[in-house]
Amino acid sequence: MNFISTKGTSIASIEEALMSGTSEDGGLYMPESIPKINIEELMTIDNYQEFSYQLLSHFFKDSSLEDDLKDIVNQAFNFPVVSKEYNEDEVQYSVLELFHGPTAAFKDFGARFLASTMSELAKNKNESSLTTILVATSGDTGGAVASAFNNKTDFKVVILFPKGRVSPRQKHQLTCWGDNVVSIEVDGEFDDCQRLVKEAFNNQQLSKQHNLCSANSINIGRLLPQSTYYAWTALNRFKAHEDSSSFIIPTGNLGNAFACFMAKEMGFPIHQIVFATNANKTIPDFIATGKWEPRPTLPTLASAMDVGNPSNMERFFNQYSDEKKLLENLEAYIVEDAQINEEILSVFEKNNIAICPHTATAFNAFKNLPSSALNQSHWVLVSTAHPAKFENIVEPIIATKVEIPENLKTILNLETSYHTIGKDLESLIPYLEH
């Protein structure tokens, strides 16, 4: 399968798309077509790793990674996908827990898969040049990428995160690796971090000199594996109840949301996809007005969703060349900080479970769905991170200590170090040196 730039002028193999992240024309890679999957062939599979391998094999057919794909998937997805059902006020719904990986966030799926595929490609290289992974993070991506690539000697990882805009435990996860990982605090917003990454990639001399590659969700290698847990969850629901699933997804840079759209396009029983956003209203405003107007980021309690210019909107524009059809397929709810606070407390009091601020946006959006939508399909609320990563927000609200999972405890015991730079590319360049 070929992968085509959203700008329309660059075509790449899966290997080239993975190792470059963005295309030479500045676009994002998309599969030349999203394959239609015969879900009947997957109905008898009861193992997530085997299911994911079968689904992803459509994208890796005839590639140099085809024979290694099963091992890559088994190595990357060595933690569970957990879906729990709830019944509240006679309304049934599920919560899809995606935080059981090593850094307690959904980003572990994409980051570990990308690291495994890129490591396999590095083994097959004739030259011994180092690849520099340059990644901007609003909180969880950087920790997942650092964990996934830590001690992989063919790679150097440079993480950019916004000063004062990540939780203390998120910051610890971003800065505790050392070895081949360099952590950089940028005196600005997430959008400044993202802009620096794009400027570095668009600088052809700099990009080639340091063999730059992205591990943000702009890299198609992050999105392909994320589509598997949506497909898996929807198909399992269908097998048990013969109905479709609708997902409410906490949304920042739109990568996770686009992965769900991919699963739907493949033919899995997904009825509706709803975005839950925080006070950064770029997406809901576009749906309301039809005008795409990125703007500066606003800081919120759901910091990992603090994105004013979501990169993956470019993939939605590419998928739906008819803007009217695109708008018909998008739905979003705005959840302000006060509502996040209320939802964290409400969910704890009703269900005795703690949720992170991002997951709270999904719960609030679900609460505000019209009653007519509730009966059209089974609703799944996506829980993107463990609440222990945001103890400074969650614990004061619920007046209870959140138990730290063992995987997170291990990371929090490591020493930290990082550098601080300004918002300009010149400040970043010295840290790209090998």
Secondary structure, 3 states (H helix, E strand, C coil): CCEEECCCCCEECHHHHHHHCECCCCCEEEECCCCCCCHHHHCCCCCHHHHHHHHHHHHHCCCCCHHHHHHHHHHHCCCCCEEEEEEECCEEEEEEECCCCCCCECHHHHHHHHHHHHHHHHHCCCCCCCEEEEEECCCHHHHHHHHHHCCCCCEEEEEEEECCCCCHHHHHHHHCCCCCEEEEEECCCHHHHHHHHHHHHHCHHHHHHCCEEECCCCCHHHHHHHHHHHHHHHHHHHHHHCCCEEEEEECCCCHHHHHHHHHHHHCCCEEEEEEEECCCCHHHHHHHHCCCCCCCCCCCCCHHHCCCCCCCHHHHHHHCCCHHHHHHCCCEEECCHHHHHHHHHHHHHHHCCCCCHHHHHHHHHHHCCCHHHHCCCEEEEEECECHHHHHHHHHHHHCCCCCCCHHHHHHHCCCCCCEEECCCHHHHHHHHCC
